[in-house]
Amino acid sequence: MDEPIRPKISQHPEMGEVKHGDELLVVNFNRPIQPRDPLYESLQNRVETGMIDDPWYDDEDDDDDNDGDVPALIK
């Protein structure tokens, strides 16, 4: 009763042949593999901070420009 309960650690089947001290390959997916292109980073920063205007964004309201819109005709 005085001994602590320790969970049994199961070993992965593919690790059965690995001995203590063997070198293993470690892969870290959290870091970028290659450094990013500085020009791409500069462009991305300008887009994110709003220094480059969106060419598809039209701030003007086309409904009230008094350019002679054709009114709807009800018959």
Gaussian input, Z-matrix of N, CA and C with variables (Angstrom, degrees):
# hf/3-21g

backbone

0 1
 N
 C     1     B1
 C     2     B2     1     A1
 N     3     B3     2     A2     1     D1
 C     4     B4     3     A3     2     D2
 C     5     B5     4     A4     3     D3
 N     6     B6     5     A5     4     D4
 C     7     B7     6     A6     5     D5
 C     8     B8     7     A7     6     D6
 N     9     B9     8     A8     7     D7
 C    10    B10     9     A9     8     D8
 C    11    B11    10    A10     9     D9
 N    12    B12    11    A11    10    D10
 C    13    B13    12    A12    11    D11
 C    14    B14    13    A13    12    D12
 N    15    B15    14    A14    13    D13
 C    16    B16    15    A15    14    D14
 C    17    B17    16    A16    15    D15
 N    18    B18    17    A17    16    D16
 C    19    B19    18    A18    17    D17
 C    20    B20    19    A19    18    D18
 N    21    B21    20    A20    19    D19
 C    22    B22    21    A21    20    D20
 C    23    B23    22    A22    21    D21
 N    24    B24    23    A23    22    D22
 C    25    B25    24    A24    23    D23
 C    26    B26    25    A25    24    D24
 N    27    B27    26    A26    25    D25
 C    28    B28    27    A27    26    D26
 C    29    B29    28    A28    27    D27
 N    30    B30    29    A29    28    D28
 C    31    B31    30    A30    29    D29
 C    32    B32    31    A31    30    D30
 N    33    B33    32    A32    31    D31
 C    34    B34    33    A33    32    D32
 C    35    B35    34    A34    33    D33
 N    36    B36    35    A35    34    D34
 C    37    B37    36    A36    35    D35
 C    38    B38    37    A37    36    D36
 N    39    B39    38    A38    37    D37
 C    40    B40    39    A39    38    D38
 C    41    B41    40    A40    39    D39
 N    42    B42    41    A41    40    D40
 C    43    B43    42    A42    41    D41
 C    44    B44    43    A43    42    D42
 N    45    B45    44    A44    43    D43
 C    46    B46    45    A45    44    D44
 C    47    B47    46    A46    45    D45
 N    48    B48    47    A47    46    D46
 C    49    B49    48    A48    47    D47
 C    50    B50    49    A49    48    D48
 N    51    B51    50    A50    49    D49
 C    52    B52    51    A51    50    D50
 C    53    B53    52    A52    51    D51
 N    54    B54    53    A53    52    D52
 C    55    B55    54    A54    53    D53
 C    56    B56    55    A55    54    D54
 N    57    B57    56    A56    55    D55
 C    58    B58    57    A57    56    D56
 C    59    B59    58    A58    57    D57
 N    60    B60    59    A59    58    D58
 C    61    B61    60    A60    59    D59
 C    62    B62    61    A61    60    D60
 N    63    B63    62    A62    61    D61
 C    64    B64    63    A63    62    D62
 C    65    B65    64    A64    63    D63
 N    66    B66    65    A65    64    D64
 C    67    B67    66    A66    65    D65
 C    68    B68    67    A67    66    D66
 N    69    B69    68    A68    67    D67
 C    70    B70    69    A69    68    D68
 C    71    B71    70    A70    69    D69
 N    72    B72    71    A71    70    D70
 C    73    B73    72    A72    71    D71
 C    74    B74    73    A73    72    D72
 N    75    B75    74    A74    73    D73
 C    76    B76    75    A75    74    D74
 C    77    B77    76    A76    75    D75
 N    78    B78    77    A77    76    D76
 C    79    B79    78    A78    77    D77
 C    80    B80    79    A79    78    D78
 N    81    B81    80    A80    79    D79
 C    82    B82    81    A81    80    D80
 C    83    B83    82    A82    81    D81
 N    84    B84    83    A83    82    D82
 C    85    B85    84    A84    83    D83
 C    86    B86    85    A85    84    D84
 N    87    B87    86    A86    85    D85
 C    88    B88    87    A87    86    D86
 C    89    B89    88    A88    87    D87
 N    90    B90    89    A89    88    D88
 C    91    B91    90    A90    89    D89
 C    92    B92    91    A91    90    D90
 N    93    B93    92    A92    91    D91
 C    94    B94    93    A93    92    D92
 C    95    B95    94    A94    93    D93
 N    96    B96    95    A95    94    D94
 C    97    B97    96    A96    95    D95
 C    98    B98    97    A97    96    D96
 N    99    B99    98    A98    97    D97
 C   100   B100    99    A99    98    D98
 C   101   B101   100   A100    99    D99
 N   102   B102   101   A101   100   D100
 C   103   B103   102   A102   101   D101
 C   104   B104   103   A103   102   D102
 N   105   B105   104   A104   103   D103
 C   106   B106   105   A105   104   D104
 C   107   B107   106   A106   105   D105
 N   108   B108   107   A107   106   D106
 C   109   B109   108   A108   107   D107
 C   110   B110   109   A109   108   D108
 N   111   B111   110   A110   109   D109
 C   112   B112   111   A111   110   D110
 C   113   B113   112   A112   111   D111
 N   114   B114   113   A113   112   D112
 C   115   B115   114   A114   113   D113
 C   116   B116   115   A115   114   D114
 N   117   B117   116   A116   115   D115
 C   118   B118   117   A117   116   D116
 C   119   B119   118   A118   117   D117
 N   120   B120   119   A119   118   D118
 C   121   B121   120   A120   119   D119
 C   122   B122   121   A121   120   D120
 N   123   B123   122   A122   121   D121
 C   124   B124   123   A123   122   D122
 C   125   B125   124   A124   123   D123
 N   126   B126   125   A125   124   D124
 C   127   B127   126   A126   125   D125
 C   128   B128   127   A127   126   D126
 N   129   B129   128   A128   127   D127
 C   130   B130   129   A129   128   D128
 C   131   B131   130   A130   129   D129
 N   132   B132   131   A131   130   D130
 C   133   B133   132   A132   131   D131
 C   134   B134   133   A133   132   D132
 N   135   B135   134   A134   133   D133
 C   136   B136   135   A135   134   D134
 C   137   B137   136   A136   135   D135
 N   138   B138   137   A137   136   D136
 C   139   B139   138   A138   137   D137
 C   140   B140   139   A139   138   D138
 N   141   B141   140   A140   139   D139
 C   142   B142   141   A141   140   D140
 C   143   B143   142   A142   141   D141
 N   144   B144   143   A143   142   D142
 C   145   B145   144   A144   143   D143
 C   146   B146   145   A145   144   D144
 N   147   B147   146   A146   145   D145
 C   148   B148   147   A147   146   D146
 C   149   B149   148   A148   147   D147
 N   150   B150   149   A149   148   D148
 C   151   B151   150   A150   149   D149
 C   152   B152   151   A151   150   D150
 N   153   B153   152   A152   151   D151
 C   154   B154   153   A153   152   D152
 C   155   B155   154   A154   153   D153
 N   156   B156   155   A155   154   D154
 C   157   B157   156   A156   155   D155
 C   158   B158   157   A157   156   D156
 N   159   B159   158   A158   157   D157
 C   160   B160   159   A159   158   D158
 C   161   B161   160   A160   159   D159
 N   162   B162   161   A161   160   D160
 C   163   B163   162   A162   161   D161
 C   164   B164   163   A163   162   D162
 N   165   B165   164   A164   163   D163
 C   166   B166   165   A165   164   D164
 C   167   B167   166   A166   165   D165
 N   168   B168   167   A167   166   D166
 C   169   B169   168   A168   167   D167
 C   170   B170   169   A169   168   D168
 N   171   B171   170   A170   169   D169
 C   172   B172   171   A171   170   D170
 C   173   B173   172   A172   171   D171
 N   174   B174   173   A173   172   D172
 C   175   B175   174   A174   173   D173
 C   176   B176   175   A175   174   D174
 N   177   B177   176   A176   175   D175
 C   178   B178   177   A177   176   D176
 C   179   B179   178   A178   177   D177
 N   180   B180   179   A179   178   D178
 C   181   B181   180   A180   179   D179
 C   182   B182   181   A181   180   D180
 N   183   B183   182   A182   181   D181
 C   184   B184   183   A183   182   D182
 C   185   B185   184   A184   183   D183
 N   186   B186   185   A185   184   D184
 C   187   B187   186   A186   185   D185
 C   188   B188   187   A187   186   D186
 N   189   B189   188   A188   187   D187
 C   190   B190   189   A189   188   D188
 C   191   B191   190   A190   189   D189
 N   192   B192   191   A191   190   D190
 C   193   B193   192   A192   191   D191
 C   194   B194   193   A193   192   D192
 N   195   B195   194   A194   193   D193
 C   196   B196   195   A195   194   D194
 C   197   B197   196   A196   195   D195
 N   198   B198   197   A197   196   D196
 C   199   B199   198   A198   197   D197
 C   200   B200   199   A199   198   D198
 N   201   B201   200   A200   199   D199
 C   202   B202   201   A201   200   D200
 C   203   B203   202   A202   201   D201
 N   204   B204   203   A203   202   D202
 C   205   B205   204   A204   203   D203
 C   206   B206   205   A205   204   D204
 N   207   B207   206   A206   205   D205
 C   208   B208   207   A207   206   D206
 C   209   B209   208   A208   207   D207
 N   210   B210   209   A209   208   D208
 C   211   B211   210   A210   209   D209
 C   212   B212   211   A211   210   D210
 N   213   B213   212   A212   211   D211
 C   214   B214   213   A213   212   D212
 C   215   B215   214   A214   213   D213
 N   216   B216   215   A215   214   D214
 C   217   B217   216   A216   215   D215
 C   218   B218   217   A217   216   D216
 N   219   B219   218   A218   217   D217
 C   220   B220   219   A219   218   D218
 C   221   B221   220   A220   219   D219
 N   222   B222   221   A221   220   D220
 C   223   B223   222   A222   221   D221
 C   224   B224   223   A223   222   D222

   B1=1.4342
   B2=1.5233
   B3=1.3180
   B4=1.4544
   B5=1.5281
   B6=1.3185
   B7=1.4606
   B8=1.5302
   B9=1.3663
   B10=1.4693
   B11=1.5309
   B12=1.3031
   B13=1.4603
   B14=1.5256
   B15=1.3199
   B16=1.4597
   B17=1.5126
   B18=1.3392
   B19=1.4708
   B20=1.5260
   B21=1.3115
   B22=1.4609
   B23=1.5309
   B24=1.3184
   B25=1.4627
   B26=1.5166
   B27=1.3311
   B28=1.4623
   B29=1.5241
   B30=1.3084
   B31=1.4592
   B32=1.5221
   B33=1.3285
   B34=1.4547
   B35=1.5237
   B36=1.3526
   B37=1.4695
   B38=1.5280
   B39=1.3319
   B40=1.4582
   B41=1.5271
   B42=1.3342
   B43=1.4631
   B44=1.5244
   B45=1.3295
   B46=1.4617
   B47=1.5202
   B48=1.3066
   B49=1.4616
   B50=1.5266
   B51=1.3163
   B52=1.4573
   B53=1.5226
   B54=1.3288
   B55=1.4707
   B56=1.5233
   B57=1.3192
   B58=1.4586
   B59=1.5310
   B60=1.3337
   B61=1.4591
   B62=1.5180
   B63=1.3356
   B64=1.4656
   B65=1.5267
   B66=1.3614
   B67=1.4603
   B68=1.5239
   B69=1.3312
   B70=1.4600
   B71=1.5187
   B72=1.3259
   B73=1.4517
   B74=1.5197
   B75=1.3292
   B76=1.4547
   B77=1.5237
   B78=1.3342
   B79=1.4567
   B80=1.5197
   B81=1.3370
   B82=1.4530
   B83=1.5224
   B84=1.3491
   B85=1.4545
   B86=1.5204
   B87=1.3165
   B88=1.4535
   B89=1.5223
   B90=1.2911
   B91=1.4682
   B92=1.5166
   B93=1.3376
   B94=1.4704
   B95=1.5230
   B96=1.3156
   B97=1.4668
   B98=1.5238
   B99=1.3282
   B100=1.4595
   B101=1.5234
   B102=1.3202
   B103=1.4662
   B104=1.5272
   B105=1.3260
   B106=1.4589
   B107=1.5226
   B108=1.3131
   B109=1.4575
   B110=1.5269
   B111=1.3437
   B112=1.4594
   B113=1.5276
   B114=1.3347
   B115=1.4598
   B116=1.5309
   B117=1.3296
   B118=1.4596
   B119=1.5227
   B120=1.3330
   B121=1.4678
   B122=1.5237
   B123=1.3363
   B124=1.4537
   B125=1.5291
   B126=1.3250
   B127=1.4569
   B128=1.5308
   B129=1.3269
   B130=1.4583
   B131=1.5279
   B132=1.3167
   B133=1.4665
   B134=1.5267
   B135=1.3374
   B136=1.4649
   B137=1.5299
   B138=1.3260
   B139=1.4630
   B140=1.5241
   B141=1.3286
   B142=1.4670
   B143=1.5259
   B144=1.3217
   B145=1.4711
   B146=1.5219
   B147=1.3366
   B148=1.4615
   B149=1.5128
   B150=1.3177
   B151=1.4559
   B152=1.5291
   B153=1.3323
   B154=1.4583
   B155=1.5197
   B156=1.3269
   B157=1.4555
   B158=1.5194
   B159=1.3166
   B160=1.4515
   B161=1.5257
   B162=1.3350
   B163=1.4705
   B164=1.5276
   B165=1.3122
   B166=1.4580
   B167=1.5244
   B168=1.3259
   B169=1.4530
   B170=1.5249
   B171=1.3292
   B172=1.4608
   B173=1.5210
   B174=1.3131
   B175=1.4565
   B176=1.5233
   B177=1.3194
   B178=1.4589
   B179=1.5284
   B180=1.3225
   B181=1.4502
   B182=1.5145
   B183=1.3278
   B184=1.4603
   B185=1.5332
   B186=1.3228
   B187=1.4568
   B188=1.5264
   B189=1.3153
   B190=1.4683
   B191=1.5261
   B192=1.3016
   B193=1.4600
   B194=1.5297
   B195=1.3355
   B196=1.4721
   B197=1.5232
   B198=1.3040
   B199=1.4599
   B200=1.5214
   B201=1.3417
   B202=1.4493
   B203=1.5076
   B204=1.3196
   B205=1.4553
   B206=1.5203
   B207=1.2942
   B208=1.4568
   B209=1.5307
   B210=1.3525
   B211=1.4678
   B212=1.5179
   B213=1.3197
   B214=1.4602
   B215=1.5194
   B216=1.3025
   B217=1.4565
   B218=1.5237
   B219=1.3082
   B220=1.4605
   B221=1.5246
   B222=1.3089
   B223=1.4644
   B224=1.5002
   A1=112.73
   A2=118.53
   A3=120.97
   A4=113.19
   A5=117.88
   A6=120.07
   A7=110.08
   A8=117.48
   A9=119.65
   A10=110.73
   A11=114.86
   A12=120.38
   A13=107.99
   A14=115.72
   A15=120.93
   A16=108.89
   A17=116.41
   A18=117.50
   A19=110.62
   A20=115.66
   A21=120.46
   A22=108.14
   A23=116.04
   A24=121.67
   A25=107.72
   A26=116.08
   A27=119.25
   A28=108.95
   A29=114.64
   A30=120.60
   A31=108.92
   A32=115.55
   A33=120.76
   A34=108.61
   A35=118.14
   A36=120.05
   A37=114.05
   A38=118.27
   A39=120.16
   A40=112.61
   A41=116.88
   A42=120.26
   A43=111.51
   A44=117.40
   A45=121.64
   A46=113.71
   A47=118.00
   A48=121.56
   A49=113.08
   A50=118.76
   A51=122.10
   A52=109.10
   A53=113.96
   A54=119.31
   A55=109.61
   A56=116.60
   A57=121.87
   A58=109.21
   A59=116.98
   A60=121.68
   A61=113.47
   A62=118.41
   A63=120.71
   A64=109.69
   A65=115.81
   A66=119.79
   A67=109.62
   A68=115.05
   A69=120.81
   A70=109.39
   A71=116.54
   A72=122.14
   A73=108.10
   A74=116.78
   A75=121.83
   A76=108.27
   A77=117.05
   A78=122.73
   A79=108.03
   A80=116.17
   A81=121.57
   A82=107.63
   A83=116.87
   A84=120.89
   A85=112.61
   A86=119.84
   A87=122.77
   A88=112.80
   A89=119.00
   A90=121.95
   A91=110.13
   A92=117.89
   A93=118.48
   A94=110.17
   A95=116.21
   A96=120.84
   A97=110.21
   A98=116.58
   A99=120.77
   A100=108.63
   A101=117.35
   A102=118.27
   A103=110.02
   A104=115.87
   A105=120.35
   A106=110.35
   A107=114.26
   A108=121.81
   A109=108.85
   A110=119.20
   A111=121.05
   A112=113.66
   A113=118.19
   A114=120.57
   A115=110.48
   A116=116.28
   A117=120.11
   A118=110.59
   A119=117.32
   A120=121.05
   A121=110.98
   A122=117.70
   A123=121.59
   A124=110.57
   A125=116.96
   A126=121.36
   A127=110.42
   A128=117.31
   A129=121.41
   A130=110.81
   A131=117.20
   A132=120.71
   A133=111.48
   A134=117.62
   A135=120.57
   A136=111.14
   A137=117.01
   A138=120.52
   A139=109.92
   A140=117.29
   A141=121.42
   A142=112.46
   A143=117.89
   A144=120.33
   A145=112.23
   A146=117.79
   A147=120.43
   A148=113.81
   A149=118.53
   A150=120.97
   A151=111.43
   A152=117.66
   A153=122.18
   A154=107.41
   A155=116.50
   A156=121.02
   A157=110.13
   A158=114.87
   A159=121.32
   A160=108.04
   A161=119.04
   A162=119.92
   A163=112.62
   A164=118.67
   A165=121.82
   A166=112.13
   A167=117.73
   A168=121.43
   A169=108.88
   A170=117.09
   A171=121.98
   A172=107.86
   A173=116.99
   A174=122.25
   A175=112.37
   A176=117.26
   A177=120.40
   A178=110.26
   A179=115.69
   A180=121.81
   A181=108.10
   A182=116.95
   A183=120.65
   A184=113.23
   A185=119.42
   A186=120.97
   A187=113.45
   A188=118.73
   A189=121.32
   A190=112.88
   A191=117.66
   A192=118.47
   A193=113.40
   A194=118.29
   A195=123.19
   A196=113.27
   A197=116.45
   A198=119.34
   A199=112.33
   A200=116.85
   A201=120.07
   A202=113.06
   A203=117.23
   A204=120.07
   A205=110.83
   A206=117.66
   A207=122.61
   A208=107.90
   A209=117.06
   A210=118.27
   A211=111.95
   A212=115.78
   A213=120.61
   A214=108.96
   A215=117.70
   A216=122.91
   A217=108.56
   A218=116.68
   A219=121.57
   A220=107.52
   A221=119.29
   A222=123.74
   A223=109.86
   D1=-25.09
   D2=-177.21
   D3=-83.16
   D4=-11.04
   D5=-178.24
   D6=-84.30
   D7=138.29
   D8=178.66
   D9=-68.81
   D10=150.24
   D11=177.96
   D12=-86.26
   D13=123.06
   D14=179.73
   D15=-111.66
   D16=130.67
   D17=178.99
   D18=-69.17
   D19=143.17
   D20=177.65
   D21=-75.63
   D22=124.80
   D23=-179.53
   D24=-92.86
   D25=119.55
   D26=178.55
   D27=-89.12
   D28=146.88
   D29=-179.51
   D30=-99.87
   D31=139.99
   D32=177.34
   D33=-63.99
   D34=139.04
   D35=-177.11
   D36=-57.15
   D37=-33.41
   D38=-178.36
   D39=-77.29
   D40=-8.88
   D41=179.70
   D42=-95.74
   D43=5.96
   D44=-177.22
   D45=-61.70
   D46=-35.09
   D47=-177.11
   D48=-89.27
   D49=-5.72
   D50=-178.40
   D51=-79.15
   D52=129.41
   D53=-179.97
   D54=-103.92
   D55=159.56
   D56=177.93
   D57=-59.86
   D58=127.16
   D59=179.45
   D60=98.98
   D61=-9.50
   D62=177.25
   D63=-67.30
   D64=142.94
   D65=177.02
   D66=-78.75
   D67=136.72
   D68=178.25
   D69=-121.58
   D70=149.68
   D71=176.44
   D72=-86.53
   D73=129.07
   D74=-179.47
   D75=-115.33
   D76=134.08
   D77=178.94
   D78=-117.60
   D79=129.41
   D80=177.64
   D81=-113.48
   D82=114.73
   D83=-177.24
   D84=-90.27
   D85=0.28
   D86=-178.21
   D87=-84.41
   D88=-20.09
   D89=-179.94
   D90=-100.48
   D91=146.57
   D92=175.94
   D93=-67.95
   D94=142.27
   D95=-177.99
   D96=-70.85
   D97=-45.12
   D98=-179.98
   D99=-118.22
   D100=146.53
   D101=175.86
   D102=-64.15
   D103=146.26
   D104=-179.63
   D105=-74.51
   D106=152.48
   D107=178.98
   D108=-66.88
   D109=127.81
   D110=-178.71
   D111=-60.36
   D112=-34.17
   D113=178.29
   D114=-67.93
   D115=-40.02
   D116=177.67
   D117=-65.18
   D118=-42.46
   D119=177.91
   D120=-61.56
   D121=-41.60
   D122=179.30
   D123=-63.12
   D124=-44.72
   D125=178.29
   D126=-62.79
   D127=-44.55
   D128=-179.59
   D129=-62.00
   D130=-41.03
   D131=178.49
   D132=-64.26
   D133=-39.59
   D134=179.38
   D135=-67.67
   D136=-37.24
   D137=177.87
   D138=-66.56
   D139=-44.24
   D140=-176.88
   D141=-68.32
   D142=-32.21
   D143=-178.30
   D144=-89.89
   D145=-3.10
   D146=177.03
   D147=84.33
   D148=15.17
   D149=179.29
   D150=-75.31
   D151=-19.50
   D152=178.07
   D153=-111.83
   D154=127.54
   D155=179.86
   D156=-76.15
   D157=146.67
   D158=176.05
   D159=-78.68
   D160=116.82
   D161=-176.66
   D162=-68.09
   D163=-17.30
   D164=-178.23
   D165=-92.84
   D166=-6.59
   D167=-178.82
   D168=-89.42
   D169=120.69
   D170=-179.76
   D171=-110.50
   D172=111.58
   D173=-175.68
   D174=-80.59
   D175=-17.43
   D176=-175.99
   D177=-83.67
   D178=143.13
   D179=177.43
   D180=-90.07
   D181=117.54
   D182=-175.62
   D183=-77.51
   D184=-11.06
   D185=-175.11
   D186=-77.37
   D187=-28.03
   D188=-173.79
   D189=-115.28
   D190=39.70
   D191=-177.05
   D192=-99.05
   D193=3.70
   D194=176.33
   D195=50.68
   D196=45.00
   D197=-179.76
   D198=-102.52
   D199=18.49
   D200=175.95
   D201=82.14
   D202=43.13
   D203=176.97
   D204=-60.20
   D205=145.88
   D206=178.75
   D207=-79.29
   D208=122.76
   D209=179.80
   D210=-74.00
   D211=157.43
   D212=176.82
   D213=-67.00
   D214=141.77
   D215=-177.67
   D216=-111.67
   D217=120.35
   D218=-179.58
   D219=-105.90
   D220=127.02
   D221=-179.93
   D222=-113.62

